[in-house]
Amino acid sequence: MLAKAQYEAYLKDWYPGTVAADLTFDSRPWLGIINKNTSVRGTVYPKPVRYTNNSQGRAALYATAHANQGPAKRVKWVNSHIDNYAKASVENKVMVLSMGDDAAFREALTDEVDATYSGFADDLHFEAFGDGTGTRGTCIAGTTATVLQLQAGEARFFEEGMVIQKSSNGGTSLDTTGQERTVTKVQRDVDKVTISSGFTVAAASTHLIYASGDFGIKANGLRAWLPTGAGIVAGGGSAPNTFLTVPRDNDTTRLAGIAGVAGTTAGLEVTEALVNSAAVGQKEGANPNLYLLNPLDRARLALETEQRGRYAKVSATSGNISFSALVIETGSGAIPVISDPAQPIKTAYGVDTREFEMFSAGECPSMFDDDGNFYHRYETLDALQFYIFAFYNIQTQKPGAHVYIPDLGY
């Protein structure tokens, strides 16, 4: 029997701690910056919020104050952990043949573990900006049966070999009881994804694409908590109006975030949008301390500010990494601007980082080793398998502390 001690050099025992965090959060700024709470157990994570003050029982006349008194408005977000797994396996022969300085560029087990960690981190990154539905892409004009033309920037959430599913009814249900297809090509520069063969319900504009197994059960990211651009309207009744049982249309600003404003001055659109949107946020009681932009939009901002820009470092809440920020003066003070590739192009979030939290039951992600081993042997194959997992979600107690800009204006 091969003892675990003989595999110590290949099982990446140095993953726990800051190295694991660095692997996960490097090049994924919002995922790294968001506060982490790894001690949340139980089936749900309730977060009470008071979204109005007790103004009913106040008046210049005592009798009127007495007659009109009533409690402040309180609601409770009841969020729950979602599950995420990444499994991989390596044949024993491949591991043996790749061992040694002259055998391969990297030992097979080490490389596969790294690749699995990276893939898991990419999915977490996608979720941190997502709406909780698992939608990875929306087909637009130019889509054919086997070539999916996606919205700007969405191809980055796909990989060759990924198994996908589709919805043609706006995400109410999957087509053809969850029929699957495999991605055979990803053209990231033009946001096209080619699949192995056409779906029975042919892909067309407005159809939504999901990774297999993710439909409707992903974490509540920025678009879930701040769907201002998605059209919450008075009257309530349907998503995104009601969220985690809370009717957000009762006070959309405090329960669904603050709508920012687009820039209109030619050549200064991004700067103007950020400056004015922060002022709008402060007017409504928000105090954003970080802006998130797509790298292309941050580059545009850098060109707009030219030599006037100041730069700073924003540290991750886990690991030993930090991210470069361009600091701009806004209507509510100086705010660092971070570029994050998962941020949709031509949009922005102004967040108060103190009011966002990624909660999990244990570290997120973790590598299974409860029995003392990072790997498990197949019964019928000469191979080892391992898996990475996490039980987590994302929470803000105060959506009204944040600003969403659905259009930067250029």
C-alpha positions as CSV (number, residue, x, y, z in Angstrom):
1,M,0.0,0.0,0.0
2,L,1.3,3.4,-1.0
3,A,1.5,5.6,2.1
4,K,0.4,9.3,2.1
5,A,3.9,10.3,3.2
6,Q,5.3,9.2,-0.1
7,Y,3.0,11.7,-1.8
8,E,3.7,14.7,0.4
9,A,5.6,16.6,-2.3
10,Y,2.8,16.3,-4.8
11,L,-0.3,16.9,-2.7
12,K,0.2,20.6,-2.3
13,D,0.1,20.6,1.5
14,W,1.0,24.3,1.3
15,Y,-2.5,25.2,-0.1
16,P,-4.0,25.9,3.3
17,G,-3.6,29.5,4.6
18,T,-2.5,32.5,2.6
19,V,-1.3,30.6,-0.5
20,A,-4.8,29.2,-1.0
21,A,-6.3,32.6,-0.6
22,D,-3.8,34.2,-3.0
23,L,-4.6,31.5,-5.6
24,T,-8.3,32.2,-5.3
25,F,-8.3,36.0,-5.1
26,D,-5.4,37.0,-7.4
27,S,-6.7,38.9,-10.4
28,R,-10.2,38.8,-8.9
29,P,-10.4,42.1,-7.0
30,W,-14.0,42.2,-5.7
31,L,-13.8,38.6,-4.6
32,G,-10.6,39.4,-2.7
33,I,-11.8,42.7,-1.2
34,I,-15.2,41.6,0.0
35,N,-15.3,40.8,3.8
36,K,-15.2,37.1,4.7
37,N,-17.1,35.4,7.5
38,T,-16.1,31.8,7.6
39,S,-18.0,30.9,10.8
40,V,-21.6,30.9,9.6
41,R,-23.3,27.5,10.3
42,G,-26.9,26.5,10.3
43,T,-29.4,26.3,7.5
44,V,-30.0,30.0,7.1
45,Y,-28.2,33.3,7.8
46,P,-30.8,35.9,8.9
47,K,-29.8,39.6,8.6
48,P,-32.4,42.1,10.1
49,V,-32.4,45.6,8.7
50,R,-34.3,48.8,9.7
51,Y,-34.9,50.7,6.5
52,T,-37.0,53.6,7.9
53,N,-36.7,55.8,11.0
54,N,-39.5,56.2,13.6
55,S,-40.8,59.5,12.1
56,Q,-44.5,58.6,12.5
57,G,-44.6,59.5,16.2
58,R,-43.1,63.0,15.8
59,A,-45.0,66.2,15.4
60,A,-44.9,69.8,16.7
61,L,-48.1,69.0,18.6
62,Y,-47.9,66.4,21.4
63,A,-51.4,65.0,20.6
64,T,-50.6,64.6,17.0
65,A,-47.3,62.8,17.8
66,H,-49.2,60.5,20.2
67,A,-52.0,59.8,17.6
68,N,-49.6,59.0,14.7
69,Q,-47.0,57.0,16.5
70,G,-45.9,53.7,15.0
71,P,-42.7,51.6,14.8
72,A,-39.9,52.0,12.3
73,K,-40.1,49.6,9.3
74,R,-38.0,46.5,9.7
75,V,-37.4,43.5,7.5
76,K,-35.2,40.4,7.7
77,W,-33.1,39.0,4.8
78,V,-33.0,35.2,5.2
79,N,-30.1,34.0,3.1
80,S,-28.9,30.4,2.9
81,H,-25.7,28.7,1.9
82,I,-25.3,27.5,-1.6
83,D,-23.1,24.5,-2.5
84,N,-20.2,24.4,-5.0
85,Y,-18.0,21.5,-5.9
86,A,-15.1,21.0,-8.3
87,K,-13.9,17.4,-8.8
88,A,-10.9,16.2,-10.7
89,S,-8.8,13.0,-11.1
90,V,-5.4,12.0,-12.3
91,E,-4.2,8.6,-13.5
92,N,-1.4,7.1,-11.4
93,K,0.6,6.5,-14.6
94,V,0.4,10.1,-15.6
95,M,1.6,11.2,-12.1
96,V,4.5,8.7,-12.2
97,L,5.6,9.7,-15.7
98,S,5.6,13.4,-14.8
99,M,7.7,13.1,-11.7
100,G,11.2,14.4,-11.6
101,D,13.0,17.5,-13.0
102,D,13.4,16.1,-16.5
103,A,10.0,14.4,-16.9
104,A,7.7,17.3,-17.5
105,F,7.3,21.0,-17.2
106,R,5.1,20.4,-14.1
107,E,4.1,17.4,-12.2
108,A,0.6,16.2,-13.3
109,L,-1.1,16.2,-9.9
110,T,0.3,19.6,-8.9
111,D,-0.9,21.1,-12.2
112,E,-4.3,19.5,-12.1
113,V,-4.9,20.7,-8.5
114,D,-3.9,24.3,-9.5
115,A,-6.2,24.2,-12.6
116,T,-9.1,23.0,-10.4
117,Y,-8.5,25.7,-7.9
118,S,-8.4,28.3,-10.6
119,G,-11.6,27.0,-12.2
120,F,-13.3,27.1,-8.9
121,A,-12.1,30.7,-8.3
122,D,-13.4,31.8,-11.7
123,D,-16.8,30.5,-10.8
124,L,-16.7,32.3,-7.4
125,H,-15.7,35.5,-9.3
126,F,-18.6,35.1,-11.7
127,E,-21.0,34.7,-8.7
128,A,-19.7,37.7,-6.9
129,F,-21.2,39.9,-9.7
130,G,-24.1,37.6,-10.5
131,D,-27.9,37.8,-9.8
132,G,-28.2,34.4,-8.1
133,T,-29.9,32.7,-11.1
134,G,-26.7,31.2,-12.6
135,T,-27.1,33.0,-15.9
136,R,-23.6,33.1,-17.5
137,G,-24.6,34.7,-20.8
138,T,-27.5,36.1,-22.8
139,C,-27.7,35.4,-26.5
140,I,-28.1,38.4,-28.8
141,A,-28.5,39.0,-32.5
142,G,-26.1,36.9,-34.6
143,T,-26.7,33.7,-32.6
144,T,-27.0,30.6,-34.7
145,A,-27.9,27.0,-33.8
146,T,-24.3,26.2,-32.8
147,V,-22.6,29.6,-32.3
148,L,-23.9,31.7,-29.4
149,Q,-23.3,35.4,-29.8
150,L,-23.2,36.8,-26.2
151,Q,-23.3,40.2,-24.7
152,A,-20.1,42.2,-24.3
153,G,-17.6,40.5,-21.9
154,E,-19.7,37.4,-21.2
155,A,-17.5,34.9,-23.1
156,R,-15.0,35.1,-20.3
157,F,-17.3,33.0,-18.1
158,F,-17.0,30.0,-20.5
159,E,-14.3,27.4,-21.1
160,E,-13.8,24.8,-23.8
161,G,-15.3,21.6,-22.5
162,M,-17.9,23.3,-20.3
163,V,-21.2,21.5,-20.3
164,I,-24.1,24.1,-20.7
165,Q,-27.9,24.3,-20.6
166,K,-30.3,26.9,-21.9
167,S,-33.5,28.7,-21.2
168,S,-35.7,30.3,-23.9
169,N,-38.3,31.6,-21.5
170,G,-36.4,34.2,-19.5
171,G,-35.0,31.8,-16.9
172,T,-38.4,30.4,-15.8
173,S,-37.2,26.9,-16.6
174,L,-34.6,25.0,-18.7
175,D,-35.4,24.0,-22.2
176,T,-36.1,20.3,-23.0
177,T,-35.8,19.2,-19.3
178,G,-32.3,20.5,-19.0
179,Q,-30.8,19.3,-22.3
180,E,-27.0,19.7,-22.3
181,R,-24.4,20.7,-24.9
182,T,-20.6,20.9,-24.7
183,V,-18.6,24.1,-25.5
184,T,-16.1,23.3,-28.3
185,K,-14.7,26.8,-28.9
186,V,-14.6,30.1,-27.1
187,Q,-13.8,33.3,-29.0
188,R,-13.3,35.8,-26.2
189,D,-12.4,38.7,-28.3
190,V,-15.8,38.7,-30.1
191,D,-17.8,37.0,-27.3
192,K,-18.8,33.9,-29.3
193,V,-19.2,30.4,-27.9
194,T,-19.4,27.4,-30.2
195,I,-21.2,24.3,-29.0
196,S,-21.0,20.6,-30.0
197,S,-24.4,20.5,-31.7
198,G,-27.6,22.6,-31.7
199,F,-30.2,22.4,-28.9
200,T,-33.6,20.9,-29.7
201,V,-35.0,24.4,-29.0
202,A,-32.6,26.3,-31.3
203,A,-30.5,29.0,-29.7
204,A,-31.8,32.5,-30.5
205,S,-31.6,36.1,-29.2
206,T,-32.7,36.6,-25.6
207,H,-32.0,32.9,-24.6
208,L,-30.1,32.5,-21.4
209,I,-27.1,30.2,-20.9
210,Y,-26.1,28.3,-17.8
211,A,-23.3,25.9,-16.7
212,S,-24.9,22.5,-16.2
213,G,-26.1,22.0,-12.6
214,D,-26.1,25.7,-11.7
215,F,-29.6,26.8,-12.8
216,G,-31.2,28.9,-10.1
217,I,-28.9,27.9,-7.3
218,K,-25.9,30.3,-7.3
219,A,-24.8,32.9,-4.8
220,N,-26.5,36.3,-4.6
221,G,-23.9,38.7,-6.1
222,L,-24.0,42.4,-6.8
223,R,-26.7,42.1,-9.5
224,A,-29.0,40.3,-7.0
225,W,-28.6,42.9,-4.3
226,L,-28.4,46.0,-6.5
227,P,-30.8,45.4,-9.5
228,T,-31.7,49.0,-10.0
229,G,-31.1,48.7,-13.7
230,A,-33.4,45.7,-13.9
231,G,-36.5,47.7,-13.3
232,I,-37.9,47.3,-9.8
233,V,-41.3,49.2,-10.0
234,A,-44.0,50.2,-7.7
235,G,-46.7,47.5,-7.2
236,G,-44.4,44.6,-6.5
237,G,-45.3,41.0,-7.1
238,S,-42.5,39.6,-9.3
239,A,-38.8,39.4,-9.3
240,P,-36.7,41.3,-8.8
241,N,-39.3,43.2,-6.7
242,T,-39.5,40.5,-4.1
243,F,-36.2,39.2,-3.0
244,L,-35.5,36.7,-0.1
245,T,-39.2,37.2,0.8
246,V,-38.7,41.0,1.2
247,P,-40.9,43.3,-1.1
248,R,-38.2,45.7,-2.2
249,D,-40.5,48.1,-4.1
250,N,-41.7,49.5,-0.7
251,D,-38.5,51.5,-0.7
252,T,-36.4,50.7,-3.7
253,T,-33.6,53.0,-2.8
254,R,-33.0,51.5,0.6
255,L,-33.9,47.9,-0.2
256,A,-32.4,47.6,-3.8
257,G,-29.7,50.2,-4.0
258,I,-29.3,53.7,-5.4
259,A,-29.5,54.4,-9.2
260,G,-26.5,56.3,-10.4
261,V,-26.4,58.7,-13.3
262,A,-24.7,58.5,-16.7
263,G,-22.0,61.0,-17.8
264,T,-22.9,63.4,-20.6
265,T,-19.8,65.6,-21.1
266,A,-17.9,64.4,-24.2
267,G,-14.5,62.9,-23.2
268,L,-15.3,63.0,-19.5
269,E,-18.3,60.6,-19.4
270,V,-16.8,58.0,-17.0
271,T,-15.4,60.7,-14.6
272,E,-18.7,62.6,-14.6
273,A,-20.7,59.5,-14.0
274,L,-18.6,58.4,-11.0
275,V,-18.5,61.9,-9.5
276,N,-22.2,62.6,-9.8
277,S,-23.4,59.1,-8.9
278,A,-21.4,59.2,-5.6
279,A,-23.1,62.6,-4.9
280,V,-26.5,61.0,-5.6
281,G,-25.6,58.2,-3.3
282,Q,-24.6,60.5,-0.5
283,K,-27.8,62.5,-0.9
284,E,-29.7,59.3,-0.2
285,G,-27.6,58.4,2.8
286,A,-25.0,56.1,1.1
287,N,-21.3,56.4,1.5
288,P,-19.6,54.3,-1.2
289,N,-15.9,53.8,-0.5
290,L,-15.0,51.7,-3.6
291,Y,-15.9,51.9,-7.3
292,L,-15.7,48.7,-9.5
293,L,-15.1,49.2,-13.2
294,N,-14.4,46.9,-16.1
295,P,-10.6,47.2,-17.1
296,L,-11.6,48.9,-20.4
297,D,-13.7,51.5,-18.5
298,R,-10.9,52.1,-15.9
299,A,-8.5,52.7,-18.8
300,R,-10.9,55.2,-20.2
301,L,-11.1,56.9,-16.8
302,A,-7.3,57.0,-16.6
303,L,-7.1,58.7,-19.9
304,E,-9.8,61.2,-18.8
305,T,-8.0,62.1,-15.6
306,E,-4.5,62.0,-17.2
307,Q,-2.0,63.5,-14.7
308,R,-4.6,64.5,-12.2
309,G,-5.1,60.9,-11.0
310,R,-3.8,59.6,-7.7
311,Y,-3.1,56.0,-7.1
312,A,-3.4,53.7,-4.0
313,K,-3.3,50.1,-3.0
314,V,-6.4,48.3,-1.8
315,S,-5.7,45.2,0.2
316,A,-7.6,41.9,0.0
317,T,-9.3,40.8,3.2
318,S,-7.7,37.3,2.8
319,G,-4.2,36.4,1.7
320,N,-1.2,38.6,1.0
321,I,-2.3,40.5,-2.1
322,S,-3.4,44.0,-2.9
323,F,-4.9,45.7,-5.9
324,S,-4.0,49.0,-7.7
325,A,-6.6,51.7,-7.4
326,L,-7.0,55.0,-9.2
327,V,-8.3,57.5,-6.6
328,I,-10.8,60.2,-7.9
329,E,-12.5,63.1,-6.1
330,T,-16.3,62.7,-6.2
331,G,-19.3,64.3,-4.8
332,S,-18.9,62.4,-1.6
333,G,-15.1,62.5,-1.2
334,A,-12.1,60.6,-2.6
335,I,-13.0,57.1,-3.7
336,P,-10.5,54.4,-5.1
337,V,-11.5,52.8,-8.4
338,I,-10.6,49.2,-9.0
339,S,-10.7,47.4,-12.3
340,D,-12.3,44.0,-12.2
341,P,-12.7,41.9,-15.4
342,A,-16.0,40.4,-14.2
343,Q,-17.6,43.8,-14.0
344,P,-19.9,44.3,-17.1
345,I,-18.5,46.9,-19.6
346,K,-20.0,50.4,-19.5
347,T,-21.4,49.9,-16.0
348,A,-20.1,50.5,-12.5
349,Y,-20.8,49.7,-8.9
350,G,-20.1,52.1,-6.1
351,V,-20.0,49.9,-2.9
352,D,-19.5,50.5,0.8
353,T,-17.2,47.5,1.4
354,R,-18.2,47.6,5.1
355,E,-21.7,46.5,4.2
356,F,-20.9,43.5,2.0
357,E,-19.9,40.1,3.3
358,M,-19.2,36.6,1.9
359,F,-20.3,34.2,4.5
360,S,-19.4,30.5,4.5
361,A,-19.3,27.4,6.7
362,G,-15.5,27.1,6.9
363,E,-13.0,28.4,4.4
364,C,-14.1,29.2,0.9
365,P,-12.9,27.3,-1.0
366,S,-11.7,24.2,0.9
367,M,-10.0,21.0,-0.2
368,F,-11.6,17.9,1.3
369,D,-9.2,16.3,3.8
370,D,-11.4,15.3,6.7
371,D,-9.9,11.8,6.7
372,G,-6.3,13.0,6.5
373,N,-6.0,12.7,2.8
374,F,-6.4,15.2,0.0
375,Y,-7.2,12.4,-2.5
376,H,-9.3,9.2,-2.8
377,R,-8.5,6.2,-5.0
378,Y,-11.0,4.9,-7.5
379,E,-12.2,1.4,-6.8
380,T,-12.0,0.4,-10.5
381,L,-9.3,2.7,-11.9
382,D,-5.6,3.2,-11.2
383,A,-6.2,6.9,-10.5
384,L,-6.6,9.4,-7.7
385,Q,-9.5,11.8,-7.3
386,F,-9.8,15.0,-5.3
387,Y,-12.3,17.7,-4.9
388,I,-12.6,21.3,-3.8
389,F,-15.8,22.6,-2.2
390,A,-17.5,25.5,-0.4
391,F,-20.8,26.3,1.3
392,Y,-21.3,30.0,1.1
393,N,-23.3,33.0,-0.1
394,I,-23.1,36.8,-0.3
395,Q,-24.9,39.2,1.9
396,T,-25.4,42.9,2.4
397,Q,-27.4,44.2,5.4
398,K,-27.8,47.6,3.8
399,P,-28.5,47.7,0.0
400,G,-29.1,51.4,0.3
401,A,-25.4,51.9,1.1
402,H,-24.5,51.2,-2.5
403,V,-24.8,52.8,-6.0
404,Y,-25.3,51.0,-9.3
405,I,-24.6,52.8,-12.6
406,P,-26.2,50.9,-15.5
407,D,-24.8,53.2,-18.1
408,L,-21.6,55.2,-17.9
409,G,-22.8,57.4,-20.7
410,Y,-20.3,57.0,-23.5
